[in-house]
Every structure is written in C-alpha cells, then in structure tokens.
Amino acid sequence: MSMHLRGIKPSLTPDGEALTKAPTAPKYLGQHAKAEWKRIMPQLIARRIITQGDLAGVEAYCVAAGAARQIAETMTASGGLPDLKLGGLQIRYMQTARQLAAEYGLTVNRHAKLTP
C-alpha cells in the first residue's frame, strides 16, 4: 500500500548552518512586527532551524502578524461597527502570518513534528 505525501510538510530538524544568535529586528519593521520578532526569534534560534537564508521569510511573517495586530487595535479603538474593508485586510494578513508561521514551526501542529 503506497501512501502519498503530497501536502505533508517534512519535519523541521536542526540545521548545520543555523544562526546561533538572534539578529536585531530590521529597522523598517513597525512596532508590532518588531515585538513579534523579539518574541519568536529566541525560540527559532534555540531550535537551530533558522539560517541567514530564512530571515526574509521570518521578516515577512513578522510584518503580516504585526499588520494584523495593528488593524485589530485600529478597529477596537474606533468602537462602533467593524470596518468591513479593514476586517477583510486583517483576515488576509492573519492567513499569511499563519502560513508563514507553519513554515518555521510556530504553530501548534508543527510543534509536535519538530525533531530534537
């Protein structure tokens, strides 16, 4: 019986070229994106799964997560009825952040698949 693996991501394993120290968050990141960078980077470094080549993807994740958070704050601060355009944009940022988070083992499903 053959089992197809299409759509199944391989387990994350330590990389021989993994960064050993968290780089400073890029200056262009907004407040929420920088906070996310500072929150996740120690985990990624400790797991030894982030290389120099992965940093652009991590930046993209932080930008998406930060934008979703900023939109949430904007909508909360405005009170009243939700802004449908902002809500739709927030959903897209959240989807993008979730997809990128999965690439780096930052989701619950991926935690179980990490190999020591």
N, C-alpha and C positions, 0 to 999 in steps of 0.2 A: 504494500500500500504506500503510495507516494503522498507526501504532504507538501503542499505549496507554501512558500514563504513570502509570497507577494504581499506587500503592505505591512510586513512584520519587520520592525527595526532591529538590528543586531544589538546585543548588549554592549553597554559602554564599558571600556576597560582602560586602565591606566595607560598613558601614552609615554613613550620614551623621551619625547621632546616636550613634555608638559611644562608649563610655566611653574616656577617654584615660589614666585612672589606675585601678589596681585598688582597689576599696573594701576596707576592713578586713573580715575574716570576721565574720559575725554572732556575737555573744556566746553565743547559745544552742547553737551547734554544739559537738559533742563533740570530743575530741582528734583522732580520726582524720578526722572531717569537716573540721575546721579545717586539718589538714595537706593534705588534698586540695584545699581552696580555695586555699591558698597555692601548691600545685603547678600547678594548671591556670589560675588567673586571669592570670598574666603571658602565657601563650600566647594566651588569648582576647582580651586587651587588644591584644597585638601584631598579631593578625589583624584587629582592628577589627570584630568581629562581635557584641560584647555591648553591649546598651543597658541603660538603667535598667530597662526592662520585662522584660528577660531574667533579672534577678537572682534572682527567686523560683525559676525553673527550675534555675538553677545551684545554688542552695541545696539544692533537692530532690535533685539529683544528688549533691552532697557528703554529704548526710545518708544516702542509700542506700549510697554507696560506703563511708562511714565505718562504717555499721552492719554491712555485710558483713565488713569488716576486723575489727571488734570481735568478731563472732561467731567468726571464724576463730581469733583469739587465744584466746578463751574455750575453744573446743573443743581447741585444741592444748595449752593449759595443764592441761586436765583429764586428759590422757593417756587411756588405756583405749579403750573403744569409742566411736565417734562418737555424738553425741546426734541422733537422727533428727528431732526437732522443731526443734532449732536448725539442723540441716543444711537442712531444708526452708525455714526462715525465711531462712537465708543465701542460698539459691538465689533466692528471690523478690527479696531486696534486690539481688543481683547482676544479675538480669534488669532490674529497674527502673533501676539505675545504667547498664547498657549501653544501654538505650533512650534515656535522657536524654543520655548521652554522645554518642550519634549525632546528636542534635539540634544539638549545638554543635561538631561536627567533631572530637570527641575519640577517635574510633575510627579504625582503620587504613583502612577503606573510605572514610570521609568525608575523610581527609587528601587522597586522590587527587582528590577532587571540589572541593576549595577553589580558588577563583579568586583570583588576586593582586589 
